[in-house]
């Protein structure tokens, strides 16, 4: 991951609602959640949620699929894994292999 992409991801997550949404989607896993389910779970107005989901999607942290009149959102775990790998790239005195187990633990089929 390049530095600008990492900054965009970090910026998207540096907001209370967006961080809550992303964490909720991680909990939902493979099934994701509809916008209505997210709004209800977090007590967020639809228009506020929509704006924040667009920012997360623009940063590549969530993806969506239309289901009739609803839109279902999913976390982009590969993007998060890439961000964490970028942040940990020079960990442990430049011995990135020591951090690999941490990255392997967050790999999932989300």
N, CA, C and O atoms as a GROMACS GRO file, in nm:
protein
  440
    1UNK      N    1   0.086  -0.117   0.000
    1UNK     CA    2   0.000   0.000   0.000
    1UNK      C    3   0.090   0.124   0.000
    1UNK      O    4   0.190   0.130   0.072
    2UNK      N    5   0.054   0.219  -0.080
    2UNK     CA    6   0.132   0.343  -0.084
    2UNK      C    7   0.086   0.438   0.027
    2UNK      O    8  -0.024   0.425   0.081
    3UNK      N    9   0.172   0.531   0.059
    3UNK     CA   10   0.148   0.622   0.171
    3UNK      C   11   0.017   0.701   0.156
    3UNK      O   12  -0.057   0.715   0.253
    4UNK      N   13  -0.011   0.752   0.036
    4UNK     CA   14  -0.133   0.832   0.017
    4UNK      C   15  -0.259   0.749   0.040
    4UNK      O   16  -0.357   0.798   0.096
    5UNK      N   17  -0.255   0.624  -0.002
    5UNK     CA   18  -0.371   0.536   0.019
    5UNK      C   19  -0.389   0.506   0.168
    5UNK      O   20  -0.501   0.501   0.218
    6UNK      N   21  -0.277   0.488   0.238
    6UNK     CA   22  -0.282   0.465   0.382
    6UNK      C   23  -0.340   0.587   0.452
    6UNK      O   24  -0.423   0.573   0.543
    7UNK      N   25  -0.298   0.706   0.412
    7UNK     CA   26  -0.350   0.828   0.472
    7UNK      C   27  -0.500   0.843   0.446
    7UNK      O   28  -0.574   0.886   0.535
    8UNK      N   29  -0.544   0.807   0.328
    8UNK     CA   30  -0.687   0.814   0.296
    8UNK      C   31  -0.767   0.717   0.384
    8UNK      O   32  -0.874   0.752   0.434
    9UNK      N   33  -0.715   0.598   0.402
    9UNK     CA   34  -0.782   0.499   0.488
    9UNK      C   35  -0.787   0.546   0.632
    9UNK      O   36  -0.891   0.538   0.697
   10UNK      N   37  -0.674   0.593   0.681
   10UNK     CA   38  -0.669   0.641   0.820
   10UNK      C   39  -0.761   0.761   0.841
   10UNK      O   40  -0.828   0.771   0.944
   11UNK      N   41  -0.766   0.849   0.743
   11UNK     CA   42  -0.854   0.965   0.751
   11UNK      C   43  -1.000   0.922   0.756
   11UNK      O   44  -1.079   0.978   0.832
   12UNK      N   45  -1.035   0.823   0.674
   12UNK     CA   46  -1.173   0.775   0.672
   12UNK      C   47  -1.212   0.714   0.807
   12UNK      O   48  -1.326   0.728   0.852
   13UNK      N   49  -1.119   0.646   0.871
   13UNK     CA   50  -1.148   0.582   0.999
   13UNK      C   51  -1.138   0.677   1.118
   13UNK      O   52  -1.181   0.644   1.228
   14UNK      N   53  -1.082   0.795   1.095
   14UNK     CA   54  -1.060   0.891   1.204
   14UNK      C   55  -1.185   0.974   1.232
   14UNK      O   56  -1.178   1.096   1.245
   15UNK      N   57  -1.297   0.906   1.242
   15UNK     CA   58  -1.425   0.971   1.270
   15UNK      C   59  -1.508   0.870   1.348
   15UNK      O   60  -1.515   0.753   1.312
   16UNK      N   61  -1.570   0.916   1.454
   16UNK     CA   62  -1.641   0.826   1.545
   16UNK      C   63  -1.744   0.738   1.474
   16UNK      O   64  -1.747   0.616   1.495
   17UNK      N   65  -1.828   0.797   1.391
   17UNK     CA   66  -1.933   0.719   1.324
   17UNK      C   67  -1.872   0.619   1.226
   17UNK      O   68  -1.911   0.503   1.224
   18UNK      N   69  -1.776   0.663   1.146
   18UNK     CA   70  -1.716   0.573   1.047
   18UNK      C   71  -1.642   0.458   1.113
   18UNK      O   72  -1.647   0.345   1.065
   19UNK      N   73  -1.574   0.486   1.222
   19UNK     CA   74  -1.506   0.379   1.294
   19UNK      C   75  -1.607   0.279   1.350
   19UNK      O   76  -1.585   0.158   1.343
   20UNK      N   77  -1.717   0.329   1.406
   20UNK     CA   78  -1.822   0.241   1.457
   20UNK      C   79  -1.884   0.157   1.346
   20UNK      O   80  -1.909   0.038   1.364
   21UNK      N   81  -1.909   0.219   1.231
   21UNK     CA   82  -1.966   0.146   1.117
   21UNK      C   83  -1.871   0.037   1.070
   21UNK      O   84  -1.913  -0.076   1.048
   22UNK      N   85  -1.744   0.070   1.056
   22UNK     CA   86  -1.648  -0.029   1.008
   22UNK      C   87  -1.637  -0.146   1.107
   22UNK      O   88  -1.634  -0.262   1.066
   23UNK      N   89  -1.630  -0.116   1.234
   23UNK     CA   90  -1.621  -0.222   1.334
   23UNK      C   91  -1.746  -0.309   1.335
   23UNK      O   92  -1.737  -0.430   1.352
   24UNK      N   93  -1.863  -0.248   1.318
   24UNK     CA   94  -1.988  -0.323   1.311
   24UNK      C   95  -1.988  -0.416   1.190
   24UNK      O   96  -2.031  -0.531   1.199
   25UNK      N   97  -1.940  -0.366   1.077
   25UNK     CA   98  -1.934  -0.449   0.956
   25UNK      C   99  -1.836  -0.565   0.972
   25UNK      O  100  -1.859  -0.674   0.921
   26UNK      N  101  -1.727  -0.542   1.044
   26UNK     CA  102  -1.633  -0.651   1.070
   26UNK      C  103  -1.702  -0.758   1.154
   26UNK      O  104  -1.683  -0.877   1.129
   27UNK      N  105  -1.781  -0.717   1.252
   27UNK     CA  106  -1.855  -0.813   1.334
   27UNK      C  107  -1.955  -0.892   1.250
   27UNK      O  108  -1.975  -1.011   1.273
   28UNK      N  109  -2.017  -0.826   1.153
   28UNK     CA  110  -2.116  -0.891   1.068
   28UNK      C  111  -2.052  -0.994   0.976
   28UNK      O  112  -2.116  -1.093   0.939
   29UNK      N  113  -1.927  -0.973   0.940
   29UNK     CA  114  -1.854  -1.071   0.860
   29UNK      C  115  -1.908  -1.087   0.719
   29UNK      O  116  -1.945  -0.990   0.653
   30UNK      N  117  -1.911  -1.212   0.674
   30UNK     CA  118  -1.947  -1.244   0.535
   30UNK      C  119  -2.086  -1.200   0.495
   30UNK      O  120  -2.109  -1.169   0.378
   31UNK      N  121  -2.179  -1.197   0.589
   31UNK     CA  122  -2.316  -1.162   0.553
   31UNK      C  123  -2.336  -1.012   0.538
   31UNK      O  124  -2.435  -0.970   0.477
   32UNK      N  125  -2.244  -0.930   0.591
   32UNK     CA  126  -2.258  -0.786   0.579
   32UNK      C  127  -2.385  -0.738   0.646
   32UNK      O  128  -2.449  -0.812   0.721
   33UNK      N  129  -2.420  -0.615   0.620
   33UNK     CA  130  -2.541  -0.556   0.678
   33UNK      C  131  -2.600  -0.457   0.579
   33UNK      O  132  -2.528  -0.392   0.502
   34UNK      N  133  -2.732  -0.445   0.581
   34UNK     CA  134  -2.796  -0.344   0.499
   34UNK      C  135  -2.778  -0.208   0.567
   34UNK      O  136  -2.750  -0.201   0.687
   35UNK      N  137  -2.794  -0.103   0.489
   35UNK     CA  138  -2.783   0.032   0.545
   35UNK      C  139  -2.883   0.051   0.658
   35UNK      O  140  -2.850   0.113   0.759
   36UNK      N  141  -3.003  -0.001   0.642
   36UNK     CA  142  -3.105   0.010   0.746
   36UNK      C  143  -3.065  -0.061   0.874
   36UNK      O  144  -3.089  -0.010   0.984
   37UNK      N  145  -3.004  -0.178   0.861
   37UNK     CA  146  -2.958  -0.251   0.979
   37UNK      C  147  -2.846  -0.175   1.050
   37UNK      O  148  -2.843  -0.169   1.173
   38UNK      N  149  -2.756  -0.117   0.973
   38UNK     CA  150  -2.647  -0.039   1.032
   38UNK      C  151  -2.703   0.082   1.106
   38UNK      O  152  -2.666   0.110   1.220
   39UNK      N  153  -2.794   0.154   1.040
   39UNK     CA  154  -2.853   0.273   1.100
   39UNK      C  155  -2.925   0.239   1.230
   39UNK      O  156  -2.912   0.310   1.329
   40UNK      N  157  -3.000   0.130   1.230
   40UNK     CA  158  -3.073   0.089   1.349
   40UNK      C  159  -2.978   0.047   1.461
   40UNK      O  160  -2.998   0.083   1.577
   41UNK      N  161  -2.876  -0.028   1.426
   41UNK     CA  162  -2.782  -0.077   1.528
   41UNK      C  163  -2.704   0.036   1.595
   41UNK      O  164  -2.673   0.030   1.714
   42UNK      N  165  -2.673   0.140   1.518
   42UNK     CA  166  -2.592   0.249   1.571
   42UNK      C  167  -2.672   0.374   1.605
   42UNK      O  168  -2.618   0.471   1.658
   43UNK      N  169  -2.801   0.373   1.574
   43UNK     CA  170  -2.885   0.489   1.603
   43UNK      C  171  -2.845   0.612   1.523
   43UNK      O  172  -2.836   0.722   1.576
   44UNK      N  173  -2.820   0.590   1.394
   44UNK     CA  174  -2.774   0.697   1.304
   44UNK      C  175  -2.883   0.726   1.202
   44UNK      O  176  -2.948   0.634   1.151
   45UNK      N  177  -2.903   0.854   1.170
   45UNK     CA  178  -2.997   0.892   1.065
   45UNK      C  179  -2.946   0.843   0.930
   45UNK      O  180  -2.825   0.835   0.908
   46UNK      N  181  -3.038   0.809   0.841
   46UNK     CA  182  -3.003   0.752   0.710
   46UNK      C  183  -2.911   0.843   0.629
   46UNK      O  184  -2.815   0.795   0.569
   47UNK      N  185  -2.940   0.973   0.625
   47UNK     CA  186  -2.857   1.062   0.542
   47UNK      C  187  -2.716   1.076   0.600
   47UNK      O  188  -2.619   1.086   0.525
   48UNK      N  189  -2.704   1.076   0.732
   48UNK     CA  190  -2.572   1.082   0.796
   48UNK      C  191  -2.494   0.955   0.766
   48UNK      O  192  -2.376   0.960   0.735
   49UNK      N  193  -2.562   0.841   0.777
   49UNK     CA  194  -2.499   0.712   0.750
   49UNK      C  195  -2.453   0.704   0.605
   49UNK      O  196  -2.342   0.660   0.578
   50UNK      N  197  -2.538   0.746   0.513
   50UNK     CA  198  -2.505   0.739   0.371
   50UNK      C  199  -2.376   0.815   0.339
   50UNK      O  200  -2.290   0.765   0.268
   51UNK      N  201  -2.364   0.934   0.392
   51UNK     CA  202  -2.244   1.014   0.370
   51UNK      C  203  -2.120   0.943   0.424
   51UNK      O  204  -2.017   0.939   0.358
   52UNK      N  205  -2.130   0.887   0.543
   52UNK     CA  206  -2.016   0.820   0.603
   52UNK      C  207  -1.981   0.690   0.532
   52UNK      O  208  -1.864   0.656   0.520
   53UNK      N  209  -2.081   0.617   0.484
   53UNK     CA  210  -2.054   0.496   0.405
   53UNK      C  211  -1.985   0.530   0.274
   53UNK      O  212  -1.897   0.457   0.228
   54UNK      N  213  -2.024   0.642   0.213
   54UNK     CA  214  -1.958   0.686   0.090
   54UNK      C  215  -1.810   0.717   0.113
   54UNK      O  216  -1.726   0.686   0.028
   55UNK      N  217  -1.779   0.777   0.225
   55UNK     CA  218  -1.639   0.807   0.257
   55UNK      C  219  -1.561   0.679   0.279
   55UNK      O  220  -1.449   0.666   0.230
   56UNK      N  221  -1.620   0.584   0.352
   56UNK     CA  222  -1.552   0.455   0.372
   56UNK      C  223  -1.533   0.380   0.241
   56UNK      O  224  -1.429   0.318   0.218
   57UNK      N  225  -1.634   0.385   0.155
   57UNK     CA  226  -1.624   0.319   0.025
   57UNK      C  227  -1.518   0.386  -0.061
   57UNK      O  228  -1.441   0.318  -0.130
   58UNK      N  229  -1.513   0.518  -0.059
   58UNK     CA  230  -1.412   0.591  -0.135
   58UNK      C  231  -1.271   0.558  -0.092
   58UNK      O  232  -1.178   0.561  -0.173
   59UNK      N  233  -1.255   0.525   0.036
   59UNK     CA  234  -1.124   0.487   0.088
   59UNK      C  235  -1.096   0.338   0.065
   59UNK      O  236  -0.989   0.289   0.099
   60UNK      N  237  -1.193   0.268   0.007
   60UNK     CA  238  -1.174   0.125  -0.022
   60UNK      C  239  -1.191   0.034   0.098
   60UNK      O  240  -1.148  -0.081   0.095
   61UNK      N  241  -1.254   0.084   0.204
   61UNK     CA  242  -1.268   0.006   0.326
   61UNK      C  243  -1.399  -0.073   0.334
   61UNK      O  244  -1.411  -0.166   0.413
   62UNK      N  245  -1.496  -0.035   0.252
   62UNK     CA  246  -1.621  -0.111   0.244
   62UNK      C  247  -1.661  -0.125   0.097
   62UNK      O  248  -1.622  -0.045   0.012
   63UNK      N  249  -1.740  -0.226   0.071
   63UNK     CA  250  -1.799  -0.244  -0.061
   63UNK      C  251  -1.948  -0.268  -0.042
   63UNK      O  252  -1.993  -0.303   0.068
   64UNK      N  253  -2.022  -0.250  -0.148
   64UNK     CA  254  -2.166  -0.265  -0.136
   64UNK      C  255  -2.221  -0.343  -0.255
   64UNK      O  256  -2.159  -0.353  -0.361
   65UNK      N  257  -2.339  -0.397  -0.233
   65UNK     CA  258  -2.413  -0.464  -0.339
   65UNK      C  259  -2.561  -0.434  -0.320
   65UNK      O  260  -2.612  -0.433  -0.208
   66UNK      N  261  -2.628  -0.411  -0.431
   66UNK     CA  262  -2.771  -0.378  -0.424
   66UNK      C  263  -2.850  -0.508  -0.412
   66UNK      O  264  -2.824  -0.606  -0.481
   67UNK      N  265  -2.949  -0.504  -0.322
   67UNK     CA  266  -3.043  -0.616  -0.303
   67UNK      C  267  -3.183  -0.560  -0.310
   67UNK      O  268  -3.242  -0.521  -0.209
   68UNK      N  269  -3.237  -0.555  -0.430
   68UNK     CA  270  -3.369  -0.495  -0.447
   68UNK      C  271  -3.364  -0.347  -0.415
   68UNK      O  272  -3.295  -0.270  -0.483
   69UNK      N  273  -3.438  -0.306  -0.312
   69UNK     CA  274  -3.440  -0.165  -0.274
   69UNK      C  275  -3.337  -0.132  -0.166
   69UNK      O  276  -3.323  -0.016  -0.126
   70UNK      N  277  -3.267  -0.232  -0.119
   70UNK     CA  278  -3.167  -0.212  -0.013
   70UNK      C  279  -3.026  -0.224  -0.069
   70UNK      O  280  -3.004  -0.280  -0.176
   71UNK      N  281  -2.932  -0.170   0.005
   71UNK     CA  282  -2.792  -0.186  -0.027
   71UNK      C  283  -2.725  -0.254   0.092
   71UNK      O  284  -2.740  -0.210   0.206
   72UNK      N  285  -2.653  -0.361   0.064
   72UNK     CA  286  -2.583  -0.435   0.168
   72UNK      C  287  -2.436  -0.397   0.163
   72UNK      O  288  -2.376  -0.390   0.055
   73UNK      N  289  -2.378  -0.374   0.279
   73UNK     CA  290  -2.238  -0.331   0.289
   73UNK      C  291  -2.155  -0.439   0.356
   73UNK      O  292  -2.201  -0.511   0.445
   74UNK      N  293  -2.030  -0.449   0.311
   74UNK     CA  294  -1.936  -0.548   0.360
   74UNK      C  295  -1.802  -0.480   0.388
   74UNK      O  296  -1.766  -0.385   0.319
   75UNK      N  297  -1.728  -0.527   0.489
   75UNK     CA  298  -1.595  -0.471   0.512
   75UNK      C  299  -1.498  -0.524   0.407
   75UNK      O  300  -1.509  -0.639   0.365
   76UNK      N  301  -1.406  -0.443   0.366
   76UNK     CA  302  -1.299  -0.486   0.274
   76UNK      C  303  -1.179  -0.522   0.359
   76UNK      O  304  -1.092  -0.439   0.384
   77UNK      N  305  -1.176  -0.647   0.404
   77UNK     CA  306  -1.072  -0.690   0.496
   77UNK      C  307  -0.933  -0.690   0.432
   77UNK      O  308  -0.834  -0.668   0.501
   78UNK      N  309  -0.925  -0.712   0.304
   78UNK     CA  310  -0.794  -0.707   0.237
   78UNK      C  311  -0.737  -0.566   0.244
   78UNK      O  312  -0.616  -0.549   0.260
   79UNK      N  313  -0.823  -0.466   0.231
   79UNK     CA  314  -0.777  -0.327   0.242
   79UNK      C  315  -0.727  -0.300   0.383
   79UNK      O  316  -0.625  -0.233   0.401
   80UNK      N  317  -0.799  -0.350   0.484
   80UNK     CA  318  -0.755  -0.329   0.622
   80UNK      C  319  -0.626  -0.405   0.648
   80UNK      O  320  -0.536  -0.354   0.716
   81UNK      N  321  -0.616  -0.523   0.595
   81UNK     CA  322  -0.493  -0.601   0.611
   81UNK      C  323  -0.376  -0.528   0.545
   81UNK      O  324  -0.266  -0.524   0.600
   82UNK      N  325  -0.400  -0.469   0.429
   82UNK     CA  326  -0.296  -0.392   0.361
   82UNK      C  327  -0.254  -0.270   0.442
   82UNK      O  328  -0.135  -0.238   0.449
   83UNK      N  329  -0.351  -0.204   0.503
   83UNK     CA  330  -0.320  -0.088   0.586
   83UNK      C  331  -0.236  -0.130   0.706
   83UNK      O  332  -0.137  -0.065   0.739
   84UNK      N  333  -0.276  -0.238   0.772
   84UNK     CA  334  -0.199  -0.285   0.888
   84UNK      C  335  -0.060  -0.329   0.847
   84UNK      O  336   0.037  -0.306   0.920
   85UNK      N  337  -0.048  -0.393   0.732
   85UNK     CA  338   0.084  -0.434   0.684
   85UNK      C  339   0.171  -0.311   0.657
   85UNK      O  340   0.290  -0.311   0.688
   86UNK      N  341   0.111  -0.208   0.600
   86UNK     CA  342   0.184  -0.083   0.575
   86UNK      C  343   0.234  -0.023   0.707
   86UNK      O  344   0.349   0.019   0.718
   87UNK      N  345   0.145  -0.019   0.806
   87UNK     CA  346   0.181   0.039   0.935
   87UNK      C  347   0.289  -0.042   1.007
   87UNK      O  348   0.369   0.013   1.082
   88UNK      N  349   0.289  -0.172   0.984
   88UNK     CA  350   0.382  -0.260   1.054
   88UNK      C  351   0.505  -0.296   0.969
   88UNK      O  352   0.586  -0.379   1.010
   89UNK      N  353   0.516  -0.236   0.856
   89UNK     CA  354   0.620  -0.271   0.759
   89UNK      C  355   0.761  -0.272   0.818
   89UNK      O  356   0.840  -0.361   0.786
   90UNK      N  357   0.792  -0.178   0.901
   90UNK     CA  358   0.927  -0.168   0.956
   90UNK      C  359   0.930  -0.203   1.105
   90UNK      O  360   1.020  -0.159   1.177
   91UNK      N  361   0.836  -0.281   1.149
   91UNK     CA  362   0.832  -0.314   1.291
   91UNK      C  363   0.948  -0.406   1.328
   91UNK      O  364   1.015  -0.465   1.243
   92UNK      N  365   0.969  -0.416   1.455
   92UNK     CA  366   1.068  -0.509   1.509
   92UNK      C  367   1.206  -0.488   1.449
   92UNK      O  368   1.275  -0.584   1.413
   93UNK      N  369   1.247  -0.364   1.438
   93UNK     CA  370   1.380  -0.334   1.386
   93UNK      C  371   1.398  -0.372   1.240
   93UNK      O  372   1.507  -0.411   1.198
   94UNK      N  373   1.289  -0.362   1.163
   94UNK     CA  374   1.298  -0.394   1.021
   94UNK      C  375   1.282  -0.543   0.990
   94UNK      O  376   1.300  -0.584   0.876
   95UNK      N  377   1.248  -0.622   1.089
   95UNK     CA  378   1.228  -0.766   1.068
   95UNK      C  379   1.079  -0.795   1.058
   95UNK      O  380   1.016  -0.845   1.151
   96UNK      N  381   1.024  -0.761   0.943
   96UNK     CA  382   0.880  -0.770   0.922
   96UNK      C  383   0.827  -0.912   0.944
   96UNK      O  384   0.710  -0.928   0.979
   97UNK      N  385   0.909  -1.013   0.925
   97UNK     CA  386   0.863  -1.152   0.943
   97UNK      C  387   0.817  -1.177   1.087
   97UNK      O  388   0.737  -1.268   1.111
   98UNK      N  389   0.867  -1.099   1.181
   98UNK     CA  390   0.823  -1.115   1.320
   98UNK      C  391   0.680  -1.068   1.340
   98UNK      O  392   0.611  -1.114   1.430
   99UNK      N  393   0.635  -0.976   1.255
   99UNK     CA  394   0.499  -0.924   1.264
   99UNK      C  395   0.401  -1.005   1.179
   99UNK      O  396   0.280  -0.989   1.194
  100UNK      N  397   0.450  -1.090   1.092
  100UNK     CA  398   0.364  -1.165   1.002
  100UNK      C  399   0.256  -1.245   1.074
  100UNK      O  400   0.142  -1.249   1.026
  101UNK      N  401   0.286  -1.308   1.189
  101UNK     CA  402   0.179  -1.380   1.259
  101UNK      C  403   0.060  -1.291   1.295
  101UNK      O  404  -0.054  -1.337   1.293
  102UNK      N  405   0.085  -1.166   1.328
  102UNK     CA  406  -0.024  -1.073   1.360
  102UNK      C  407  -0.110  -1.052   1.236
  102UNK      O  408  -0.233  -1.055   1.244
  103UNK      N  409  -0.047  -1.030   1.122
  103UNK     CA  410  -0.122  -1.008   0.998
  103UNK      C  411  -0.197  -1.134   0.957
  103UNK      O  412  -0.309  -1.126   0.906
  104UNK      N  413  -0.136  -1.250   0.980
  104UNK     CA  414  -0.204  -1.377   0.947
  104UNK      C  415  -0.329  -1.397   1.032
  104UNK      O  416  -0.427  -1.455   0.986
  105UNK      N  417  -0.325  -1.350   1.156
  105UNK     CA  418  -0.440  -1.366   1.245
  105UNK      C  419  -0.559  -1.284   1.200
  105UNK      O  420  -0.673  -1.325   1.223
  106UNK      N  421  -0.536  -1.170   1.136
  106UNK     CA  422  -0.649  -1.088   1.094
  106UNK      C  423  -0.699  -1.124   0.957
  106UNK      O  424  -0.802  -1.072   0.912
  107UNK      N  425  -0.629  -1.213   0.888
  107UNK     CA  426  -0.676  -1.257   0.756
  107UNK      C  427  -0.803  -1.340   0.777
  107UNK      O  428  -0.806  -1.430   0.861
  108UNK      N  429  -0.905  -1.308   0.701
  108UNK     CA  430  -1.029  -1.386   0.710
  108UNK      C  431  -1.095  -1.387   0.573
  108UNK      O  432  -1.048  -1.324   0.479
  109UNK      N  433  -1.202  -1.458   0.565
  109UNK     CA  434  -1.275  -1.470   0.438
  109UNK      C  435  -1.390  -1.373   0.431
  109UNK      O  436  -1.495  -1.406   0.374
  110UNK      N  437  -1.374  -1.253   0.489
  110UNK     CA  438  -1.482  -1.155   0.491
  110UNK      C  439  -1.498  -1.090   0.355
  110UNK      O  440  -1.584  -1.004   0.337
   0.00000   0.00000   0.00000
